[in-house]
């Protein structure tokens, strides 16, 4: 465990070293003695960081090493707090206007430098004490306890009896089919990669497949790679297993014995071992399982030993990392197999089978508790088996099972039966780079099953200082790469994936969350209050999370100092908030869904001078104090779903603010044009703001994302001039950095004036959401060569619109909503929509005009990259026009993976609906990816119901009314 905590501590120390170096680069740090002390701290912490790296390789440590690490952690935090306060004072002179104000702030800064010098001197003495104590007691890494020799926790999966396994039959059959497909003569070597979260049963599945098909191969091998692979040993093991699994003649026996002797007695190098494997396998059909690969480099080194010999050989790999799986199977992405959790029935069966002789033997009063335990396991076989094994040793009573359920998190720390879970999941944590460990620990602040927004999370990381700017990347791009890496490593679960495959949010598996929390609490990283999960710590509180709806539990907040809290997060309704005056170094204030939050709770918001992230989402706040202008470091301000109607004039003083999110109808103050760092503004209600504010909007030259609402009702005194200012601002923004526009209006208020007048068009636009409701597409939309995501709400779409849209070269996601159903078939021809992956066509189904309501027709070669399709159609009109068996050309969409179809049943007979559903299912079944499909019907109450329907059901030629499609 000490290796885990040491590497987490490195995630704190290393960013601090970067900040100390930045501080030393500043010329305004005076006097010189202070600079020397800062340099001393930097050098001392560097030495301690080196020692931490060595400790991180140890599994256990003696109490003295642990105490030294605890002191180093507190020292690091205190140094960073000291620097934070000092850097704020250094920036005061730069942000002041006027000679007198600058003189006053210069005096304040000099005083701050004097106080900073004293604090740095005290911290230097503490650093010396921490360093001397390590030397005095010889607290070097060598004093750490040696790693205990334990059995590989994956090993039991290789010896699991088949009759004890549950829920893998269908997955096993699917993989076996993949392995035997195309096994004729001259078939190429194929690599099948099983990828998924630790504990899903990848090794078990691979082994069962191995046992089922190994008899069909000339020779076989099963090896594990691990995080730190010994490639020479792996290749020696594969060769030995190949030799043992191959039938040999008496003449070959001597060669076999000689080769075995070479492998056991000689020290062979990597090239020799690779060549020996390749030579032996040259004319053989082989099967290799390479279990638990952690890097592309490991795969590159191992796979060289297995030749492409055109004998239908097969390799199966398992890994937790998606990029590694893709690398193994490259270029055949279809041979990457995502491991699925067990469904509810299989989870229950596995759980009860491990406790009772038969699942029906479970007492009725325990079934509800069992369901609660299984919900926490989320289909993870490793967790289900080990928790069941724990319960099998306990009395079979509801009280005992509920005790285990309620203390499952702490049980992971105490019960030996669950130690295997911890070891397997911590393998993934150990493998994280240091910069990711601290970000991963930060997930402990979120409640169980909480859906965590991607953008919110990465902006919190930036505000906390967890992100170190990468070469050639801004902080946000670096943070995005951190998030993607955690997804890629299956450490967090993606939620709501967009057209590009990027998740909009994530969730942490309950079992993993319990482990993160236990580790975070040991590291004094987080203090969680709520649901009696944890009690407040006597240590300094650095990250505070309040969870649940409670009042009395908040009373403890006055008994502990909050002066060192860096992030304060509230999830739920807190009746009594602590005074903001108690927070001295707060960087993140995140209060979500707190209906009891009152204006008085944030009246001292101006005292949080180090705040970088402020969210009051979905709270009862109606007024923002003028003192918010003091928050010179604020980067994100989220006021969505509040009762705020206007912002104070001081908001314009937030020169570092990059993201401002406000509810509809908010009035912004004059002066917003001076907010030069603003990159995102949602939603700007143009009709609720002054002409000056609308004009100043065009001065926000860094603005990338803009949401704008227009609902003028004719009450404006000079609406024409107002519109002219809005168009001018839009034109100015479009020429600069604007990348995303989202518009909103009402049915009575048209925004056609805005888009008809834009000149030049916003050529750098990537995301565009128009609606509701526009009468037509903007004329200049064909010029948007970088547009990737387009959502349009228009009255009607025709063939001319389709021809314009299909030529947009970068378009990947297209959503079309109409108020009228198209009166002509929309034919999607080959040659256009070359990059489109996501297509939603949702025409209105209201019968305003009773004419034929036709639909889409896909021609061969149309939308060659389309992966997801969602569309509606009127079944009676479609069958009348095209006949039974018309599938819209779905069977021609060779890249399709998901299909959603909504059928309008109004005016149709039941057999027409069933015929259409059967046709769609048949078309999907013909596609190479076998896309998952969902068919929804509506308008059943207006279907035709007459006596002819019953007669038709007995008629063998139900389709006599319509032509049959060939």
WOGIJO-V303080 format. One record per backbone hydrogen bond with DSSP energy under -1.0 kcal/mol. NH is the residue of the N-H (numbers start at 1). CO is the residue of the C=O. E is the energy in kcal/mol with one decimal. If there is no record, write none. Layout:
nh->{NH NH}
co->{CO CO}
e->{E E}
This chain:
nh->{2 5 6 7 8 9 10 12 13 14 16 17 18 19 20 21 22 23 24 25 26 35 36 37 38 39 40 41 42 43 44 45 46 47 48 49 50 51 52 53 54 55 56 57 58 66 67 68 69 70 71 72 73 74 75 76 77 78 79 80 81 82 83 84 85 86 87 88 89 90 91 95 96 102 103 104 105 106 107 108 109 110 111 112 113 114 115 116 117 118 119 120 121 122 123 124 125 126 127 128 129 130 131 132 133 134 135 136 137 139 140 143 144 155 157 158 159 164 165 172 173 174 175 176 177 178 179 180 181 183 187 190 192 193 194 195 196 200 205 206 207 208 209 210 211 212 213 214 216 217 218 219 221 223 225 226 234 235 236 237 238 239 240 241 242 243 244 245 256 257 258 259 260 261 262 263 264 265 266 268 273 274 275 276 277 278 279 280 281 284 287 288 289 290 291 293 299 300 301 302 303 305 306 309 312 314 315 316 317 318 319 322 325 326 327 328 329 332 333 335 336 337 339 342 347 348 349 350 351 352 353 354 356 361 362 366 367 370 371 372 373 374 375 376 378 380 382 384 385 386 387 388 389 390 391 392 393 394 397 401 402 403 404 405 406 407 408 411 412 413 415 418 419 422 423 424 425 426 427 429 430 431 432 436 437 438 440 441 442 443 444 445 446 450 452 454 457 458 459 460 461 462 463 464 466 473 478 479 480 481 482 483 484 485 486 487 488 489 490 491 493 495 498 501 504 505 506 507 513 514 515 516 517 518 519 520 521 522 523 524 525 527 529 533 544 545 546 547 548 550 554 555 557 558 559 565 566 567 568 569 570 571 572 575 582 583 587 588 589 590 591 592 593 597 601 602 605 607 608 609 611 612 613 614 615 616 618 628 629 630 631 632 634 635 636 637 638 639 643 647 651 652 653 654 655 657 658 659 660 661 662 666 667 674 675 676 678 679 680 681 682 684 686 686 688 689 694 695 696 697 698 699 700 701 703 704 705 706 707 708 709 710 722 723 724 725 726 727 728 729 730 731 732 733 734 735 736 738 739 740 741 742 743 744 754 755 756 763 765 766 767 768 769 770 774 781 783 784 785 787 788 789 790 791 792 793 794 795 802 803 804 805 806 808 812 813 814 815 816 817 818 819 820 826 828 833 837 838 839 840 841 842 848 851 854 857 858 859 862 866 867 868 869 870 871 872 873 875 878 879 880 881 882 883 884 886 890 892 893 894 896 897 898 899 900 901 902 903 904 905 907 908 913 914 915 916 917 918 919 920 921 922 923 924 925 927 930 932 934 936 938 942 943 944 949 951 952 953 955 960 965}
co->{59 1 2 3 4 5 6 9 9 10 12 13 14 15 16 17 18 19 20 21 23 31 32 33 34 35 36 37 38 39 40 41 42 43 44 45 46 47 48 49 50 51 52 54 55 62 63 64 65 66 67 68 69 70 71 72 73 74 75 76 77 78 79 80 81 82 83 84 85 86 87 91 93 98 99 100 101 102 103 104 105 106 107 108 109 110 111 112 113 114 115 116 117 118 119 120 121 122 123 124 125 126 127 128 129 130 131 132 133 134 138 140 141 152 154 155 156 161 162 168 169 170 171 172 173 174 175 176 177 180 184 313 315 335 317 337 319 197 201 202 203 204 205 206 207 208 209 210 213 214 285 285 287 289 291 292 230 231 232 233 234 235 236 237 238 239 240 241 252 253 254 255 256 257 258 259 260 261 262 266 269 270 271 272 273 274 275 276 277 281 219 314 221 316 223 318 295 296 297 298 299 302 303 307 187 286 190 288 192 290 194 488 321 322 323 324 325 329 331 332 333 193 195 379 343 344 345 346 347 348 349 350 352 358 359 363 364 366 367 368 369 370 371 372 374 377 199 380 381 382 383 384 385 386 387 388 390 391 395 397 398 399 400 401 402 403 405 407 408 410 411 415 416 418 419 420 421 422 423 425 426 427 429 433 433 434 436 437 438 440 441 442 443 447 506 504 453 454 455 456 457 458 459 460 461 470 474 475 476 477 478 479 480 481 482 483 484 485 487 486 507 505 502 498 496 495 452 493 509 510 511 512 513 514 515 516 517 518 519 521 520 543 545 530 567 527 569 529 571 573 551 552 554 555 556 562 542 542 588 544 590 546 592 550 579 580 566 566 613 568 615 570 617 594 598 599 602 604 605 607 608 587 587 636 589 638 640 625 626 627 628 630 631 612 612 659 614 661 621 667 648 649 650 651 653 654 635 635 680 637 682 663 645 671 672 674 675 658 658 705 660 707 684 709 685 686 690 691 692 693 695 696 697 699 700 679 679 740 681 742 684 744 718 719 720 721 722 723 724 725 726 727 728 729 730 731 733 733 704 704 767 706 769 708 751 751 752 761 762 739 739 789 741 791 793 778 780 781 783 784 766 766 813 768 815 770 817 774 798 799 800 801 802 805 788 788 838 790 840 792 842 794 795 855 857 806 812 812 868 814 870 816 846 849 822 826 888 828 859 863 837 837 898 839 900 841 902 904 874 875 876 877 878 879 963 883 887 889 890 892 893 867 867 932 869 934 871 936 873 938 942 905 909 910 911 912 913 914 915 916 917 918 919 920 921 924 927 897 899 901 903 939 940 908 946 947 948 949 952 957 884}
e->{-1.5 -1.9 -2.9 -2.0 -1.8 -2.2 -1.7 -1.3 -2.4 -2.5 -1.1 -2.1 -1.5 -1.8 -2.4 -2.0 -1.9 -2.4 -2.0 -1.2 -1.1 -1.3 -2.1 -1.9 -2.4 -2.5 -2.3 -2.5 -2.6 -2.4 -2.7 -2.7 -1.9 -1.8 -2.0 -2.4 -1.9 -1.8 -2.3 -2.0 -1.4 -2.3 -2.6 -1.1 -2.3 -1.7 -2.3 -2.3 -2.3 -2.1 -2.3 -2.3 -2.3 -2.1 -2.4 -2.5 -2.3 -2.4 -2.5 -2.3 -2.4 -2.2 -2.4 -2.5 -2.1 -2.1 -3.0 -1.6 -1.6 -2.0 -1.3 -1.2 -1.2 -1.8 -2.3 -2.6 -2.4 -2.0 -2.1 -2.1 -2.4 -2.3 -2.3 -2.3 -2.5 -2.0 -2.4 -2.9 -2.3 -1.7 -2.4 -3.1 -2.0 -2.0 -2.6 -2.5 -2.0 -2.1 -2.6 -2.3 -2.1 -2.7 -2.5 -3.3 -2.6 -1.6 -1.9 -3.7 -2.4 -3.7 -1.7 -2.6 -1.6 -2.0 -1.3 -2.0 -1.1 -1.6 -1.3 -3.0 -2.7 -2.0 -2.2 -2.6 -2.1 -1.8 -2.1 -2.0 -1.5 -1.0 -1.1 -1.8 -3.0 -2.6 -3.3 -2.2 -1.5 -1.6 -2.5 -2.7 -2.5 -2.2 -2.4 -2.4 -2.6 -1.6 -1.8 -1.8 -2.1 -1.6 -2.4 -1.1 -1.7 -2.8 -2.9 -1.3 -2.3 -2.6 -2.0 -2.5 -2.4 -2.0 -2.1 -2.4 -2.6 -2.4 -2.4 -2.0 -2.3 -2.3 -2.2 -2.4 -2.3 -2.2 -2.1 -2.1 -2.2 -2.9 -1.7 -1.1 -2.3 -2.7 -2.3 -2.5 -2.2 -2.4 -2.8 -2.0 -2.1 -1.6 -1.8 -1.8 -2.5 -3.1 -3.3 -2.7 -1.6 -2.6 -2.1 -2.2 -2.9 -1.8 -1.9 -1.3 -2.7 -2.5 -2.3 -2.9 -2.7 -1.8 -2.1 -3.1 -2.0 -2.4 -1.9 -2.3 -1.9 -2.5 -1.3 -1.9 -1.6 -3.9 -3.3 -2.3 -2.5 -2.2 -2.4 -2.7 -2.4 -2.6 -2.0 -1.2 -3.0 -2.1 -1.3 -1.5 -1.1 -2.7 -2.1 -1.8 -2.4 -2.6 -2.0 -1.2 -1.2 -1.8 -2.2 -2.4 -2.9 -2.0 -2.5 -2.2 -2.2 -1.8 -2.4 -2.0 -1.2 -1.6 -2.0 -2.2 -2.6 -1.8 -2.0 -2.4 -2.8 -1.5 -1.2 -2.6 -1.3 -1.2 -2.8 -1.1 -1.5 -1.6 -2.5 -2.3 -2.6 -2.4 -1.0 -1.2 -3.3 -1.4 -1.4 -1.3 -1.5 -1.3 -2.6 -2.5 -1.3 -1.3 -2.1 -1.5 -1.4 -1.7 -2.9 -2.5 -2.3 -2.4 -1.8 -1.7 -2.3 -2.0 -2.1 -2.4 -2.2 -1.9 -2.1 -2.6 -2.4 -1.9 -1.8 -2.4 -2.6 -1.9 -1.9 -2.0 -3.0 -1.9 -1.9 -2.4 -3.4 -2.4 -2.4 -2.0 -1.8 -1.7 -2.0 -1.8 -2.9 -2.2 -1.6 -2.5 -2.8 -2.3 -2.2 -3.0 -2.6 -1.7 -1.9 -1.5 -3.2 -2.6 -2.6 -2.1 -2.9 -2.7 -2.9 -2.9 -2.7 -1.0 -1.2 -2.0 -1.4 -1.2 -2.2 -1.5 -4.0 -1.3 -2.7 -2.7 -3.0 -3.0 -1.7 -1.6 -1.7 -1.3 -3.1 -2.1 -2.7 -2.4 -3.0 -2.6 -1.7 -1.3 -1.2 -1.2 -1.8 -2.1 -1.6 -1.9 -1.9 -3.0 -2.1 -2.4 -2.5 -2.7 -2.1 -1.5 -1.8 -2.4 -1.7 -2.3 -1.5 -2.6 -1.9 -2.4 -2.7 -3.2 -2.5 -2.1 -1.7 -1.5 -2.0 -1.6 -1.9 -1.1 -2.2 -2.0 -2.3 -2.7 -3.0 -1.1 -2.5 -2.0 -1.9 -2.2 -1.7 -2.9 -2.1 -2.3 -2.1 -3.6 -1.2 -1.8 -1.4 -1.0 -2.2 -2.1 -2.6 -1.5 -1.1 -2.3 -1.5 -2.1 -1.8 -3.1 -2.6 -2.4 -2.6 -2.9 -2.7 -2.2 -2.0 -2.6 -1.9 -2.0 -2.1 -2.5 -2.1 -2.4 -2.3 -2.5 -2.0 -2.4 -2.7 -1.2 -1.2 -1.5 -2.8 -2.4 -2.1 -2.2 -2.5 -2.0 -1.1 -1.2 -2.4 -1.9 -1.7 -3.3 -2.2 -2.6 -2.6 -3.3 -2.5 -1.4 -2.1 -1.5 -1.9 -1.1 -2.4 -2.4 -2.6 -2.8 -2.6 -2.0 -2.4 -1.7 -1.8 -2.0 -1.6 -2.5 -2.4 -1.7 -2.7 -2.2 -2.7 -2.5 -2.8 -2.8 -1.3 -1.1 -2.0 -1.8 -3.2 -2.5 -2.8 -2.0 -2.4 -2.9 -3.1 -3.1 -1.8 -2.0 -1.0 -2.2 -3.1 -2.5 -2.1 -1.6 -2.3 -2.4 -1.7 -2.4 -1.9 -1.1 -1.7 -1.9 -2.1 -2.5 -2.1 -1.8 -2.8 -1.7 -1.3 -1.2 -2.2 -1.9 -1.9 -1.5 -1.6 -3.2 -2.5 -2.3 -2.8 -2.7 -2.4 -3.3 -3.0 -2.9 -2.3 -2.3 -1.7 -2.3 -2.4 -2.2 -2.4 -2.3 -2.1 -2.2 -2.3 -2.3 -2.3 -2.3 -2.1 -1.1 -1.4 -1.9 -2.5 -3.0 -2.2 -1.7 -1.8 -2.2 -1.1 -1.6 -3.0 -1.6 -1.1 -1.2 -2.6}
